[in-house]
Amino acid sequence: MKTIILSALKICAFTATIVGVSNAQGELNNKEVPSIENAPASVPIANAKIDKALNGYFKNATNIRWYEIKNNYVVKFKLDGHENRALFTKNGNLVYHITYGIEGLLPADVRSLVKSEYYDQKITRVLKVNQDQRTIWVIHMEDQKEFIMVRVEDGQLEETKRMEK
C-alpha cells in the first residue's frame, strides 16, 4: 500500500511540475470513457458501479471526465472550485483522491507548520492526497533562487525536493 501512496505522490509531483499537462495520471491511455450523464446512446459508458461510487463520494462534482487506466478508472472533476482526480477500481472502490489547489486549500495548522520552516518561500501549489484514511499534503513553494517541495502528514513536515531556478 505504501507503494501506491508513493506512486500517487510521484504523480502529484510530476503533475504540479509540468504546468498545463492535462493527462498527468501516469499511464493513461488517453481513452476517455464518458460517464452515464454525458454519454451519447452509441458510446459505451464507464462502469455503473464506479459512476455510483463517484456520486457517493463526490455528490457535487462537475465537469466529470473518466479515463481508463489498465483495469481501473481515473476520474477528473471539479469540486468546490478545485480540480480533482480520483482512481477507482473497476468494482467502484476508491483507491485515492487528489485535490489540486493553492495556499487557501491548506488548513491553518498545516500552513503554520510550513511557514514556520519556510517563511520566505511563496506557496505556489497545494495537493491534498487522501488514501487509506490518510491525508497527505504536498506543498510546492518557491523564492527567487529555488523551488522546494514538502509533504506534511500527521503534523510531520518532510522536504522532498529542492531545485535551483
C-alpha positions in Angstrom: 0.0 0.0 0.0 2.9 2.3 0.7 4.0 1.8 -2.9 0.6 3.0 -4.2 0.8 6.1 -2.0 4.4 6.9 -3.1 3.3 6.4 -6.7 0.4 8.8 -6.2 2.8 11.3 -4.6 5.2 11.0 -7.6 2.3 11.5 -10.0 1.3 14.6 -8.0 4.8 16.0 -8.1 5.1 15.4 -11.8 1.6 16.9 -12.4 2.4 20.0 -10.5 5.8 20.4 -12.0 4.6 20.3 -15.6 2.1 23.1 -15.9 -0.7 22.6 -18.4 -0.4 18.9 -18.7 -4.0 17.6 -18.7 -3.3 13.9 -18.7 -0.9 13.5 -15.9 -2.1 10.4 -14.1 0.8 8.2 -15.1 -0.1 5.5 -17.6 -3.3 7.0 -19.1 -4.1 5.5 -22.4 -5.9 8.7 -23.4 -9.1 6.7 -23.9 -11.8 8.8 -22.4 -14.8 6.9 -21.2 -17.9 9.1 -20.8 -19.9 8.9 -17.6 -23.6 7.9 -17.6 -24.7 11.6 -17.6 -22.5 12.6 -20.5 -22.7 9.5 -22.7 -24.4 9.6 -26.1 -26.5 6.5 -26.7 -24.0 4.9 -29.0 -20.9 5.3 -26.8 -20.0 2.7 -24.1 -20.2 4.2 -20.6 -18.0 3.9 -17.6 -18.9 1.0 -15.3 -22.2 1.8 -13.5 -20.6 0.8 -10.2 -17.9 3.5 -10.5 -20.4 6.1 -11.6 -22.5 5.3 -8.5 -19.3 5.3 -6.3 -18.3 8.8 -7.7 -21.7 10.2 -6.8 -21.5 8.6 -3.4 -18.1 10.1 -2.6 -18.4 13.4 -4.5 -22.0 14.4 -4.8 -21.5 17.9 -6.2 -18.8 17.0 -8.7 -19.0 18.8 -12.1 -17.1 18.6 -15.4 -16.7 14.9 -14.9 -14.4 13.0 -17.3 -13.5 9.3 -17.0 -10.3 7.7 -18.3 -9.5 4.0 -18.4 -6.1 3.1 -16.9 -5.4 -0.7 -17.1 -8.3 -2.3 -15.2 -9.1 0.9 -13.2 -10.6 4.3 -13.9 -9.3 7.8 -13.3 -11.9 10.5 -13.0 -11.2 14.2 -13.4 -13.7 16.6 -12.0 -14.3 19.9 -10.3 -15.5 20.1 -6.7 -15.8 23.3 -4.6 -13.8 25.2 -7.2 -10.8 22.9 -7.2 -9.6 20.4 -9.8 -9.7 16.8 -8.5 -8.6 13.4 -9.6 -9.7 10.1 -8.2 -8.7 6.5 -9.0 -11.4 3.8 -8.8 -11.2 0.1 -9.3 -13.5 -1.5 -11.8 -15.7 -2.6 -8.9 -16.2 1.0 -7.7 -13.7 1.1 -4.8 -11.9 4.4 -4.3 -8.1 3.9 -4.3 -7.1 7.6 -3.9 -8.3 11.1 -4.3 -6.2 14.2 -5.0 -7.4 17.8 -4.7 -5.3 20.5 -6.5 -5.3 24.0 -5.2 -3.4 27.0 -3.9 -2.4 28.1 -0.4 -6.0 28.8 0.7 -6.7 25.0 0.5 -4.3 24.4 3.4 -5.7 24.1 6.9 -4.3 26.7 9.3 -2.2 24.2 11.3 -0.5 22.8 8.2 0.1 26.3 6.7 1.6 27.5 10.0 3.9 24.4 10.2 5.1 25.0 6.6 5.5 28.8 7.1 7.4 28.3 10.4 10.1 26.5 8.5 9.9 28.1 5.1 8.8 31.7 6.0 10.5 33.4 2.9 9.0 31.0 0.3 5.8 31.6 -1.6 3.4 28.7 -1.6 2.5 28.2 -5.3 0.7 24.9 -5.4 -1.0 22.6 -2.9 -2.1 19.0 -3.3 -4.2 17.1 -0.8 -3.9 13.4 -1.2 -6.4 11.1 0.5 -5.8 7.4 0.6 -6.5 4.6 3.1 -7.9 7.1 5.7 -4.7 9.2 5.4 -4.3 12.8 4.4 -1.0 13.9 2.9 -0.4 17.5 1.9 2.2 18.1 -0.9 3.2 21.8 -1.0 5.2 23.5 -3.7 7.0 26.7 -2.9 9.5 29.0 -4.5 11.6 32.0 -3.8 13.9 34.0 -6.1 16.6 31.2 -6.1 14.9 27.8 -5.9 11.8 25.6 -5.9 11.0 23.5 -2.9 8.5 20.7 -2.4 7.5 19.4 1.0 5.0 16.9 2.3 3.0 17.0 5.6 1.3 14.1 7.2 0.1 13.8 10.8 1.9 17.1 11.7 5.3 15.8 10.4 7.0 18.0 7.8 9.4 16.5 5.3 11.3 18.2 2.5 11.1 16.0 -0.6 12.7 18.1 -3.3 14.8 21.2 -3.8 15.8 22.6 -7.1 17.6 25.8 -8.2 15.9 28.0 -10.7 
